[in-house]
Amino acid sequence: MDNRVEFGEGERSVDAILEGGPVDLPAKLRKLRAVSAGEKIKVEHHGGYEHFERDEEPDGDAGPVVFRWIARTRIAE
């Protein structure tokens, strides 16, 4: 499988949900642990990267942090 997840920098991890992006992105990649201070998540998928950006902080909600799809880039050879 060609899926790999890369996170931004940070110390702690939080539950995260990835929203948007390709419909064939596996469900197991849409719910994951992410670096809490990270603003972006990059997922390797079908010869490219799907980029997700952290959504605004929820007001006092202890639920998962939402990252929304913003772009796809190709892997340079």
C-alpha positions as CSV (number, residue, x, y, z in Angstrom):
1,M,0.0,0.0,0.0
2,D,1.3,3.5,-0.8
3,N,0.0,5.4,2.2
4,R,2.3,7.2,4.6
5,V,1.4,10.0,6.9
6,E,3.7,12.9,7.8
7,F,3.0,15.5,10.5
8,G,4.1,19.0,11.2
9,E,6.3,19.6,14.2
10,G,5.1,19.4,17.8
11,E,5.5,17.5,21.1
12,R,2.1,15.9,22.1
13,S,-0.4,14.0,20.0
14,V,-4.1,14.3,19.8
15,D,-7.0,12.5,18.1
16,A,-7.5,13.8,14.6
17,I,-10.0,13.5,11.8
18,L,-9.2,14.2,8.1
19,E,-12.1,15.7,6.1
20,G,-12.3,16.1,2.4
21,G,-9.8,14.9,-0.2
22,P,-10.1,11.8,-2.4
23,V,-13.0,9.5,-1.7
24,D,-10.7,6.5,-1.9
25,L,-8.5,7.6,1.0
26,P,-8.7,4.6,3.4
27,A,-11.0,5.2,6.4
28,K,-8.1,4.0,8.7
29,L,-6.2,7.1,7.6
30,R,-9.0,9.5,8.3
31,K,-9.0,8.9,12.1
32,L,-5.5,9.0,13.5
33,R,-3.2,10.4,16.2
34,A,-1.5,13.7,15.1
35,V,1.0,16.0,16.7
36,S,-1.0,18.5,18.7
37,A,1.0,21.6,17.7
38,G,1.1,20.6,14.0
39,E,-0.9,22.7,11.6
40,K,-0.6,20.4,8.6
41,I,-0.7,16.7,7.8
42,K,0.6,15.2,4.6
43,V,-0.6,11.7,3.5
44,E,1.1,9.8,0.7
45,H,-1.6,8.4,-1.6
46,H,-1.5,7.0,-5.2
47,G,1.8,8.6,-6.3
48,G,1.2,12.0,-4.7
49,Y,0.5,13.7,-1.4
50,E,-2.8,14.8,0.0
51,H,-2.4,17.9,2.2
52,F,-4.7,18.6,5.2
53,E,-4.6,21.8,7.3
54,R,-5.8,22.1,10.9
55,D,-9.3,23.6,11.2
56,E,-9.9,26.3,13.8
57,E,-9.9,25.2,17.4
58,P,-13.2,24.1,18.8
59,D,-14.5,26.1,21.7
60,G,-13.8,24.0,24.8
61,D,-14.6,20.7,23.0
62,A,-12.3,17.9,24.0
63,G,-13.2,16.0,20.8
64,P,-10.8,15.2,17.9
65,V,-9.1,18.0,16.0
66,V,-10.3,18.4,12.4
67,F,-7.9,18.7,9.5
68,R,-9.5,19.7,6.2
69,W,-8.1,18.8,2.8
70,I,-6.4,21.7,1.0
71,A,-4.5,20.3,-1.9
72,R,-2.8,17.4,-3.7
73,T,0.8,17.5,-5.0
74,R,2.7,14.9,-7.0
75,I,5.8,13.2,-5.8
76,A,8.9,14.4,-7.7
77,E,11.0,11.7,-9.3
